[in-house]
Amino acid sequence: MSAALSPFAASLNVAIGGGVGALLRYQLGRGMTHWLGPQVVTAFPWATLAVNVVGSMAMGLLAGWLARHGSAQGEQLRLLLGVGLLGGFTTFSAFSLELMLLIERGQPATALGYAAISVLAGLIGLYLGLIVMRIVG
């Protein structure tokens, strides 16, 4: 396959990856609710935090791999896995909503903690992913 994808093929890669990513995010949320219990996951958005940290690390792994091993199919993998799968899996829009809900419920300290942990842990996850790919790459 050539490096240049048609707009249809590029869109199809994003759509397929996004559908799989969204399904994985949904199942992770269900699994965490089952594991931790509904009261715990409604008191603090653990599933969204987990998705964002795992997704950030996966993005680091993908970016590191593509940077080191970029191939003729690099753009297809970027669209399928980066834009599609990880875009559908990670939940920054859900993060924003949950952060605002914490603020509106009068929990500014929890909201601040959630925002700080999410951003820092996401950056750490991305960094670890890049390091892993530099070591094994």
C-alpha positions as CSV (number, residue, x, y, z in Angstrom):
1,M,0.0,0.0,0.0
2,S,1.4,3.4,-0.8
3,A,2.1,6.1,1.8
4,A,-0.6,8.4,0.5
5,L,-4.1,7.2,1.5
6,S,-7.2,8.3,-0.3
7,P,-9.5,10.5,1.8
8,F,-11.9,7.6,1.9
9,A,-9.3,5.1,3.1
10,A,-8.0,7.6,5.7
11,S,-11.5,8.2,7.0
12,L,-12.2,4.5,7.1
13,N,-9.1,3.9,9.2
14,V,-10.1,6.6,11.6
15,A,-13.7,5.3,11.8
16,I,-12.7,1.7,12.4
17,G,-10.1,2.6,15.0
18,G,-12.5,5.0,16.7
19,G,-15.2,2.4,16.9
20,V,-12.9,-0.1,18.5
21,G,-11.5,2.6,20.9
22,A,-14.9,3.7,22.0
23,L,-15.9,0.1,22.7
24,L,-12.8,-0.5,24.7
25,R,-13.4,2.7,26.7
26,Y,-17.0,1.6,27.4
27,Q,-15.9,-1.9,28.5
28,L,-13.2,-0.5,30.8
29,G,-15.8,1.7,32.5
30,R,-18.1,-1.2,33.0
31,G,-15.3,-3.3,34.3
32,M,-14.2,-0.7,36.8
33,T,-17.7,-0.1,38.0
34,H,-18.1,-3.9,38.6
35,W,-14.7,-4.0,40.3
36,L,-14.9,-0.9,42.4
37,G,-18.6,-0.6,42.8
38,P,-21.0,2.2,41.7
39,Q,-20.5,4.3,44.8
40,V,-16.8,4.5,44.3
41,V,-16.9,5.3,40.6
42,T,-19.6,8.0,41.1
43,A,-17.6,9.7,43.9
44,F,-14.5,10.0,41.7
45,P,-14.2,9.4,38.0
46,W,-11.7,6.5,38.2
47,A,-12.6,5.0,34.9
48,T,-11.9,8.2,33.0
49,L,-8.7,8.8,34.8
50,A,-7.6,5.2,34.0
51,V,-8.5,5.6,30.3
52,N,-6.6,8.9,30.0
53,V,-3.5,7.5,31.6
54,V,-3.5,4.2,29.7
55,G,-4.4,6.1,26.5
56,S,-1.6,8.6,27.0
57,M,0.9,5.8,27.6
58,A,-0.3,4.0,24.5
59,M,0.0,7.2,22.5
60,G,3.6,7.5,23.7
61,L,4.3,4.0,22.6
62,L,2.8,4.6,19.2
63,A,4.5,7.9,18.7
64,G,7.8,6.4,19.7
65,W,7.4,3.5,17.4
66,L,6.3,5.6,14.5
67,A,9.2,8.0,15.0
68,R,11.7,5.1,15.0
69,H,10.2,2.7,12.6
70,G,8.1,5.0,10.3
71,S,7.4,3.0,7.3
72,A,5.3,3.2,4.1
73,Q,2.3,2.4,6.3
74,G,3.2,4.9,9.0
75,E,0.4,7.3,8.1
76,Q,-2.2,4.5,8.0
77,L,-1.1,3.3,11.5
78,R,-1.2,6.9,12.8
79,L,-4.7,7.3,11.5
80,L,-6.0,3.9,12.6
81,L,-4.3,3.7,16.0
82,G,-3.5,7.3,17.0
83,V,-6.4,9.3,15.6
84,G,-9.0,6.5,15.6
85,L,-8.4,3.9,18.3
86,L,-6.7,6.2,20.9
87,G,-9.0,9.1,19.9
88,G,-12.0,6.9,20.5
89,F,-10.5,5.4,23.7
90,T,-9.3,8.5,25.5
91,T,-11.9,10.7,27.0
92,F,-10.8,14.3,27.4
93,S,-14.3,15.6,26.7
94,A,-15.6,13.3,29.5
95,F,-12.8,14.5,31.7
96,S,-13.8,18.1,31.1
97,L,-17.5,17.4,31.9
98,E,-16.6,15.4,35.1
99,L,-14.3,18.1,36.2
100,M,-17.0,20.7,35.8
101,L,-19.5,18.5,37.7
102,L,-17.1,18.2,40.6
103,I,-16.8,22.0,40.7
104,E,-20.6,22.5,40.4
105,R,-21.1,20.0,43.3
106,G,-19.0,22.2,45.5
107,Q,-15.9,20.0,45.4
108,P,-13.2,22.3,44.2
109,A,-10.4,20.5,46.0
110,T,-11.4,17.2,44.5
111,A,-11.7,18.9,41.1
112,L,-8.2,20.4,41.4
113,G,-6.8,17.1,42.5
114,Y,-8.5,15.2,39.7
115,A,-7.2,17.7,37.1
116,A,-3.7,17.7,38.5
117,I,-3.5,13.9,38.7
118,S,-5.0,13.4,35.2
119,V,-2.6,15.8,33.5
120,L,0.5,14.7,35.4
121,A,-0.2,11.0,35.2
122,G,-1.1,11.4,31.5
123,L,2.2,13.1,30.8
124,I,4.1,10.5,32.8
125,G,2.3,7.7,30.9
126,L,3.3,9.3,27.6
127,Y,6.9,9.8,28.7
128,L,7.1,6.2,29.9
129,G,5.7,5.0,26.6
130,L,8.4,7.0,24.7
131,I,11.1,5.6,27.0
132,V,10.0,2.1,26.5
133,M,10.0,2.5,22.7
134,R,13.5,4.0,22.9
135,I,14.8,1.1,24.9
136,V,13.2,-1.7,22.9
137,G,13.1,0.1,19.6
